[in-house]
Amino acid sequence: MGLFSKDIQTMDDLFMHTLRDIYYAEKQVKKALPKMAKKAVDPALKAGFETHLEETKGHIERLDQVFTLMGVKPKGVTCDAIDGILKEAESVMAEVSDEHVLDAAMVAAAQAVEHYEITRYGTLSTWATEMGRPDVATLLKQTLAEEEATDKKLSKLAKGHVNQAAAA
């Protein structure tokens, strides 16, 4: 089902499509994070990827709760955006030979993922509120806050030392 397909006729349809989109995205991120942690040289970056993997598992569990509250079986729908972001990240990581530059590239790729997730969770939580579902909005806002915190941690790592090590 494409974003502007005939299958999306109502706000409920749009909400469910977007919910399935982020569900798929979180599952793809869950697969990518262990690979990134394994490749990371910087200990803080490696630990950050490992921590975010555990958070991502929690995000998926929270999304399962949202589906349950909505009375729908959890399932994803292919998210071309996250597939593209992750494909680009893999491509760049395959081309980088310097380990410090690789760390900087992975921070940038992780932030691209975080920014996508932040947009989705922000939109979904707003829609849930407007649709009279504060229970759902609360769960989505919890994940949004965690994604925003991860983005800030990545910025701190990048500005703190990862980028400098790559530039040296």
C-alpha positions as CSV (number, residue, x, y, z in Angstrom):
1,M,0.0,0.0,0.0
2,G,1.6,3.3,-1.1
3,L,1.2,6.4,0.9
4,F,-1.3,7.9,-1.5
5,S,-3.0,4.7,-2.5
6,K,-6.8,4.2,-2.5
7,D,-6.3,2.1,0.6
8,I,-5.9,5.3,2.7
9,Q,-9.2,7.0,2.8
10,T,-9.5,8.2,6.4
11,M,-7.3,9.6,9.2
12,D,-7.5,6.1,10.8
13,D,-6.2,4.6,7.6
14,L,-3.3,7.1,7.5
15,F,-2.5,6.6,11.2
16,M,-2.4,2.8,10.8
17,H,-0.3,3.0,7.6
18,T,2.2,5.3,9.4
19,L,2.2,3.1,12.5
20,R,3.0,0.0,10.3
21,D,5.7,2.1,8.6
22,I,7.5,2.9,11.8
23,Y,7.0,-0.7,13.1
24,Y,8.8,-2.0,10.0
25,A,11.5,0.7,10.4
26,E,12.2,-0.2,14.0
27,K,12.6,-3.9,13.0
28,Q,15.1,-2.9,10.3
29,V,17.0,-0.7,12.8
30,K,17.0,-3.6,15.2
31,K,18.8,-5.7,12.5
32,A,21.3,-2.9,11.7
33,L,22.4,-1.8,15.1
34,P,24.4,-5.0,16.0
35,K,26.4,-4.6,12.7
36,M,27.1,-1.0,13.5
37,A,28.2,-1.8,17.1
38,K,30.5,-4.5,15.8
39,K,32.2,-2.1,13.4
40,A,32.5,0.9,15.8
41,V,36.0,1.5,17.2
42,D,35.1,4.3,19.6
43,P,34.1,2.6,22.9
44,A,31.4,5.2,23.7
45,L,29.9,4.8,20.2
46,K,29.9,1.0,20.4
47,A,28.2,1.2,23.8
48,G,25.7,3.8,22.5
49,F,24.8,1.4,19.6
50,E,24.4,-1.5,22.1
51,T,22.2,0.7,24.4
52,H,20.1,1.9,21.5
53,L,19.6,-1.7,20.4
54,E,18.0,-2.5,23.8
55,E,15.9,0.7,23.5
56,T,14.8,-0.3,20.0
57,K,13.6,-3.6,21.3
58,G,11.5,-1.6,23.9
59,H,10.2,0.6,21.1
60,I,9.0,-2.5,19.2
61,E,7.3,-3.7,22.4
62,R,5.7,-0.3,22.9
63,L,4.4,-0.4,19.3
64,D,3.0,-3.8,20.0
65,Q,1.1,-2.2,22.8
66,V,-0.2,0.5,20.5
67,F,-1.4,-2.0,18.0
68,T,-3.2,-3.9,20.8
69,L,-4.8,-0.6,22.1
70,M,-6.0,0.1,18.5
71,G,-7.4,-3.5,18.2
72,V,-5.1,-4.4,15.4
73,K,-2.6,-7.2,14.9
74,P,1.0,-5.8,14.8
75,K,2.4,-5.8,11.3
76,G,4.7,-3.7,9.3
77,V,4.5,-2.2,5.9
78,T,7.7,-1.7,3.8
79,C,9.2,1.7,4.5
80,D,11.2,2.8,1.5
81,A,12.6,5.7,3.5
82,I,14.3,3.6,6.2
83,D,15.4,1.1,3.6
84,G,17.1,3.9,1.7
85,I,18.7,5.4,4.8
86,L,20.1,2.0,5.8
87,K,21.2,1.1,2.3
88,E,23.1,4.4,2.0
89,A,24.7,3.8,5.4
90,E,25.8,0.3,4.4
91,S,27.2,1.6,1.1
92,V,29.2,4.4,2.8
93,M,30.4,2.1,5.6
94,A,31.6,-0.4,2.9
95,E,33.7,2.3,1.2
96,V,35.4,3.7,4.3
97,S,38.7,2.1,5.2
98,D,39.8,4.5,8.1
99,E,38.2,3.3,11.3
100,H,37.9,6.8,12.8
101,V,36.2,8.1,9.6
102,L,34.0,5.0,9.7
103,D,32.9,5.9,13.2
104,A,32.0,9.5,12.0
105,A,30.1,8.0,9.1
106,M,28.2,5.7,11.4
107,V,27.2,8.6,13.7
108,A,25.9,10.5,10.7
109,A,24.0,7.4,9.5
110,A,22.5,6.8,12.9
111,Q,21.4,10.4,13.1
112,A,19.7,10.1,9.8
113,V,17.7,7.1,11.2
114,E,17.0,9.0,14.4
115,H,15.7,12.1,12.5
116,Y,13.4,9.8,10.5
117,E,12.1,8.1,13.6
118,I,11.6,11.5,15.4
119,T,9.4,12.7,12.6
120,R,7.3,9.6,12.6
121,Y,6.8,9.4,16.3
122,G,6.1,13.2,16.5
123,T,3.5,12.9,13.8
124,L,1.9,9.7,15.2
125,S,1.7,11.1,18.8
126,T,0.1,14.3,17.5
127,W,-2.4,12.4,15.4
128,A,-3.2,10.1,18.3
129,T,-4.0,13.1,20.5
130,E,-6.2,14.6,17.8
131,M,-8.0,11.3,17.3
132,G,-8.9,11.2,21.0
133,R,-6.4,8.5,21.9
134,P,-4.3,9.9,24.8
135,D,-3.4,6.3,25.8
136,V,-1.7,5.7,22.4
137,A,-0.2,9.2,22.3
138,T,1.4,8.7,25.7
139,L,3.2,5.5,24.5
140,L,4.3,7.2,21.3
141,K,5.6,10.3,23.2
142,Q,7.7,8.0,25.4
143,T,9.5,6.6,22.4
144,L,9.8,10.1,20.8
145,A,11.6,11.3,23.9
146,E,14.0,8.3,23.8
147,E,14.7,8.9,20.1
148,E,15.4,12.6,20.7
149,A,17.7,11.7,23.6
150,T,19.6,9.3,21.4
151,D,20.0,12.0,18.7
152,K,21.5,14.4,21.4
153,K,23.9,11.7,22.6
154,L,25.0,11.1,19.0
155,S,25.6,14.8,18.5
156,K,27.6,15.0,21.8
157,L,29.8,12.0,20.7
158,A,30.3,13.5,17.2
159,K,31.2,17.0,18.5
160,G,33.0,15.7,21.5
161,H,35.6,13.5,19.8
162,V,34.5,11.2,17.0
163,N,34.6,13.9,14.3
164,Q,38.0,15.2,15.6
165,A,39.5,11.7,15.5
166,A,38.2,11.3,11.9
167,A,39.7,14.6,10.9
168,A,43.1,13.9,12.4
